[in-house]
Amino acid sequence: MPDPSTIVDRLRAAGCVWAEDEAAILSEAAGSAGELDDMIARRASGLPLEQVVGWAEFRGLRIAVDPGVFVPRRRSEFLVQTAAGLAAGPAAVIVDLCCGTGALGLALAAALSGAGLPRAGLPGAGLHAADLDPAAVACARKNVEPAGGRVHEGDLFGPLPDGLRQRVDILVCNAPYVPTAQIAFMPPEAREHEARMALDGGSDGLAVLRRACAQAPGWLAPGGFAIVEASERQSAALAKAMADAGLAAGVHADEETGATVVTGTRS
């Protein structure tokens, strides 16, 4: 295997801020010197580390990440933390819309179980996830289905079973919320290696989220809530969208990570 300092130097020269940490992850993931050299080259070319090694760590879970699929962000752990704190108990129907890898729904199920994520035995009434991107759906199935959840392909609520109407206790929706004009200013590893539909939220970033808010009351159980991620500057408009849909809106922020989530609760 190459000398660790050599790996760090190559990654740092490519602009990797956390070169030492990434070098350790790549070295552990590689099965041979040749495979490690290939991984380093792919990372140095701009491919996200998680897509190079095939997984991301999210709230203590190892989540499979396929090429081109949105990489779960650490700031989204605040959404899971907030949802778990608001949940009435472990017996919940969870729906994860715009699910990407399925990381948020899985992490929430694990948090509610209180004992990590059981294999083929989700707590409560189960987990459903959906995404419009076929690549994301295929990736989410690798993560969600072994744990007993179900993944559906389609736009927002469209592919969900009708039997879930008025029964969803927690709706998680990490929809794209970057304004179209801002995509060009995102880091290259995101804009060049993740699906555009997972990033582009329309002119003000809220095109998909407004639709999700408007449709949510038809799926939420009494007392159930929707929780979505957005930027701080979008939170007021998103809270209004929740209120316009008849939901009691709330805004939650985490100073440490800069994360903002908006909730909407059905009475």
Helices and strands as residue ranges (DSSP letters): H 4-13, H 19-29, H 33-44, H 49-53, E 55-58, E 61-64, G 74-76, H 77-86, E 93-97, H 103-113, E 126-131, H 134-144, G 145-147, E 150-153, G 162-164, E 168-173, G 180-185, H 188-191, G 196-198, H 207-215, G 216-218, E 220-230, G 232-234, H 235-244, E 248-254, E 259-265
